[in-house]
Amino acid sequence: MIATMTREQQKVAKRILAADGYLDLSMPGHALRELDRIQDAEKFEASVYYLRGSALKALDDYSAAIPWLEEAARLIPAPLSRFAWRSLGECYTAQGEEAMAELAELAAETAEVMGEDFNLEDEDVHGLVNPPDMRPQGRLENHP
């Protein structure tokens, strides 16, 4: 897939992979620095939202992680969105917001069930999960 990307998209993809690697190594500060270096995420916005939210969560900055994970959960199609929903639920639990945590877990379960028959090639389904008029526009700043 990298071969079909523009040079700028390749740079973004490499930074996303580096940020993900830093998170795997329990180095969320380094992950955030990689994500900060992305100028225009273009079609990688959902990944940037998810990784930034995950890094902030790893730093126990739950209130900062929540808007990023909410946006990631909204942008990522089912069944993959269940990971963002579960992470979001963990943030709510850490903040003592049990009702919100339960809603996030329910959304994760729903995404998982939706994913059983989910076809990314079906334009109707893709538009329902990721409506084009609700996608963030412009450069990603330090918050959604």
C-alpha positions in Angstrom: 0.0 0.0 0.0 2.8 2.4 0.7 4.0 2.2 -2.9 0.7 3.8 -4.1 0.8 6.7 -1.7 2.2 10.1 -2.3 5.5 11.1 -0.7 3.6 13.1 2.0 1.2 10.2 2.7 4.2 7.9 3.1 5.8 10.2 5.6 2.5 10.3 7.6 2.2 6.5 7.4 5.7 6.1 8.7 5.1 8.5 11.6 1.9 6.6 12.5 3.8 3.3 12.5 6.5 4.9 14.7 3.9 6.3 17.1 2.3 2.8 17.3 5.6 1.2 17.9 6.4 3.7 20.7 3.1 2.8 22.3 3.9 -0.9 22.1 7.2 -0.1 23.9 5.3 1.9 26.6 6.7 5.2 25.4 3.6 7.4 25.0 5.6 10.6 25.2 7.6 9.6 22.2 4.4 8.5 20.4 2.9 12.0 21.0 6.0 13.7 19.6 5.8 11.6 16.4 2.1 12.5 16.1 2.8 16.1 16.6 5.1 16.1 13.6 2.3 15.1 11.3 1.3 18.2 9.2 -1.8 16.8 7.4 -3.2 13.4 8.2 -5.5 13.3 5.2 -7.0 9.8 5.1 -5.1 8.8 8.2 -7.1 11.0 10.6 -8.8 8.1 12.4 -5.5 6.5 13.2 -4.0 9.7 14.4 -7.0 10.3 16.7 -6.9 6.7 18.1 -3.1 6.8 18.7 -3.1 10.3 20.3 -6.0 9.2 22.6 -4.2 6.0 23.4 -1.0 7.8 24.2 -2.8 10.3 26.5 -4.6 7.4 28.2 -1.2 5.7 28.8 0.0 8.9 30.4 -3.1 8.7 32.7 -4.4 12.0 31.2 -7.9 10.6 30.8 -9.8 13.9 30.3 -7.5 14.8 27.4 -7.7 11.3 25.9 -11.5 11.2 25.9 -12.2 13.6 22.9 -9.6 11.9 20.8 -10.9 8.5 21.5 -14.5 9.6 20.9 -13.6 11.0 17.5 -11.6 7.8 16.7 -14.5 5.6 17.7 -16.8 7.7 15.4 -14.5 7.6 12.4 -13.3 4.0 12.5 -15.7 1.6 10.9 -17.1 -1.4 12.8 -15.8 -3.9 13.9 -12.5 -2.1 14.4 -14.1 0.8 16.2 -14.7 -1.5 19.2 -11.1 -1.0 20.3 -11.5 2.8 20.5 -14.9 2.4 22.3 -13.3 0.0 24.8 -10.4 2.3 25.4 -12.8 5.2 25.8 -14.8 3.2 28.4 -11.6 2.6 30.3 -11.0 6.3 30.4 -14.5 7.0 31.7 -14.1 4.3 34.4 -10.8 5.8 35.5 -12.6 9.1 35.9 -15.5 7.5 37.9 -18.0 8.0 35.1 -19.5 4.6 35.2 -22.7 5.4 33.2 -20.5 6.7 30.3 -18.2 3.7 30.6 -21.2 1.4 30.3 -22.4 3.2 27.2 -18.9 3.0 25.6 -18.9 -0.8 26.3 -22.3 -1.1 24.8 -21.1 0.7 21.7 -18.0 -1.6 21.5 -20.3 -4.7 21.7 -22.6 -3.2 19.0 -19.6 -2.4 16.7 -18.4 -6.0 17.2 -21.8 -7.4 16.2 -22.2 -5.0 13.3 -18.8 -6.1 12.1 -19.9 -9.7 11.6 -21.7 -8.7 8.4 -19.8 -5.6 7.7 -18.5 -5.0 4.2 -16.3 -2.0 3.7 -17.0 -2.1 -0.1 -20.7 -1.4 0.5 -21.0 2.4 0.1 -24.3 2.6 2.0 -22.8 0.9 5.1 -19.6 3.0 4.9 -21.6 6.2 4.6 -23.7 5.2 7.6 -20.6 4.5 9.8 -18.5 7.3 8.6 -20.7 10.1 7.1 -18.6 12.3 4.8 -20.2 15.5 6.0 -19.2 14.8 9.6 -15.5 14.1 9.0 -13.1 16.6 10.5 -11.7 19.1 8.0 -8.3 20.8 7.8 -5.2 20.3 9.9 -5.3 18.3 13.1 -4.5 20.4 16.0 -3.8 19.3 19.6 -7.4 18.4 20.1 -10.4 17.3 17.9 
